[in-house]
């Protein structure tokens, strides 16, 4: 079989978004002097209001939109069951917050060296997210 069995998760690979994650990694690793800023004020892509730079915000929205498309394609098999993320998600702040966290946790699980985080994402994060999505 020559086609992929599943589509790869879209990584945040644009310049400002990648730099934001690099700075957070540097701060968490104890090399905060490299970033030259207080780690407490670093933008956190899982918390969109902290991304104040306009270019970073645009890159974040574009990435989240790709994640939504990926999630709806790869994880939603019953499009009538309420688990699909609606196309109007950017108009709903509660969904923006939820999707940013969902995306970041999946990103983090994908770069771990074992499958434990990905298993937790499948077992807890996805079902909890889709249940909240159905209720709102």
C-alpha positions as CSV (number, residue, x, y, z in Angstrom):
1,X,0.0,0.0,0.0
2,X,1.5,3.3,-1.1
3,X,-0.7,5.8,0.7
4,X,-0.5,6.8,4.4
5,X,-2.7,4.9,6.8
6,X,-3.2,8.1,8.8
7,X,-2.4,11.7,8.1
8,X,0.4,13.2,10.2
9,X,-0.3,15.7,12.9
10,X,0.4,19.3,11.6
11,X,3.3,20.7,13.5
12,X,3.7,24.4,14.4
13,X,6.5,25.1,11.9
14,X,6.1,28.7,11.1
15,X,8.9,31.1,12.3
16,X,7.2,33.0,15.2
17,X,5.3,30.0,16.5
18,X,8.4,27.8,16.3
19,X,10.4,30.5,18.1
20,X,7.7,30.8,20.8
21,X,8.0,27.0,21.5
22,X,11.8,27.2,21.3
23,X,11.8,30.0,23.9
24,X,9.5,28.0,26.2
25,X,11.7,25.0,25.9
26,X,14.8,27.0,26.7
27,X,13.0,28.5,29.8
28,X,11.9,25.1,31.0
29,X,15.3,23.7,30.4
30,X,16.9,26.4,32.6
31,X,18.7,28.2,29.9
32,X,16.4,31.3,30.2
33,X,19.4,33.6,29.7
34,X,19.4,32.6,26.0
35,X,16.0,34.1,25.5
36,X,16.7,37.3,27.4
37,X,13.2,37.7,28.7
38,X,11.3,36.9,31.8
39,X,9.9,33.4,31.3
40,X,6.7,34.5,33.0
41,X,5.8,36.8,30.1
42,X,6.6,34.4,27.2
43,X,3.8,33.7,24.9
44,X,2.2,30.3,25.4
45,X,0.4,29.0,22.3
46,X,-1.9,26.8,24.4
47,X,-3.2,30.1,26.0
48,X,-3.9,32.3,22.9
49,X,-4.4,35.6,24.8
50,X,-0.7,35.4,25.8
51,X,0.2,35.6,22.1
52,X,0.1,39.4,21.7
53,X,2.3,39.7,18.6
54,X,0.1,40.0,15.5
55,X,2.2,37.7,13.4
56,X,2.4,35.1,16.1
57,X,-1.3,35.3,16.5
58,X,-1.9,34.8,12.8
59,X,0.5,31.8,12.8
60,X,-1.3,30.4,15.8
61,X,-4.7,30.7,14.2
62,X,-3.4,29.1,10.9
63,X,-1.9,26.2,12.9
64,X,-5.1,25.7,15.0
65,X,-7.1,25.7,11.8
66,X,-4.9,22.9,10.4
67,X,-5.3,21.0,13.6
68,X,-9.1,21.3,13.5
69,X,-9.1,20.0,9.9
70,X,-6.8,17.2,10.9
71,X,-8.8,16.3,14.0
72,X,-12.1,16.3,12.2
73,X,-10.6,14.1,9.5
74,X,-8.6,11.7,11.6
75,X,-10.8,11.4,14.8
76,X,-14.4,12.1,14.0
77,X,-16.1,9.2,12.2
78,X,-19.7,10.0,13.2
79,X,-20.4,13.5,11.8
80,X,-23.9,13.5,13.3
81,X,-22.8,12.7,16.9
82,X,-21.7,16.2,17.9
83,X,-18.0,15.5,18.1
84,X,-17.0,17.4,15.0
85,X,-15.4,20.8,15.6
86,X,-17.6,23.3,13.8
87,X,-16.1,25.5,11.1
88,X,-17.2,28.6,13.1
89,X,-14.8,27.6,16.0
90,X,-12.9,30.9,15.7
91,X,-16.0,32.8,16.7
92,X,-16.4,30.9,20.0
93,X,-13.8,31.8,22.6
94,X,-14.4,28.7,24.6
95,X,-13.5,26.6,21.6
96,X,-10.4,28.7,20.8
97,X,-9.2,28.0,24.3
98,X,-10.0,24.3,24.2
99,X,-8.6,23.7,20.7
100,X,-5.3,25.5,21.6
101,X,-4.9,23.2,24.6
102,X,-5.9,20.1,22.6
103,X,-3.4,21.0,19.9
104,X,-0.5,21.7,22.2
105,X,-1.0,18.5,24.2
106,X,-1.0,16.5,20.9
107,X,2.1,18.3,19.7
108,X,3.8,17.5,23.0
109,X,2.7,13.9,23.0
110,X,4.1,13.6,19.4
111,X,7.6,14.7,20.4
112,X,7.9,12.5,23.5
113,X,10.3,9.6,23.2
114,X,7.7,7.0,24.4
115,X,4.0,6.5,23.5
116,X,2.8,7.2,27.1
117,X,1.7,10.8,26.5
118,X,0.0,9.9,23.2
119,X,-1.9,7.1,24.9
120,X,-3.0,9.6,27.6
121,X,-4.0,12.0,24.9
122,X,-6.2,9.3,23.3
123,X,-7.5,8.0,26.5
124,X,-8.3,11.2,28.4
125,X,-7.8,14.4,26.4
126,X,-9.8,13.4,23.2
127,X,-12.8,11.9,25.0
128,X,-13.0,14.7,27.5
129,X,-12.7,17.3,24.8
130,X,-15.4,15.7,22.6
131,X,-17.7,15.3,25.5
132,X,-17.4,19.0,26.4
133,X,-17.9,19.8,22.7
134,X,-21.2,17.9,22.6
135,X,-22.4,19.6,25.8
136,X,-21.8,23.2,24.7
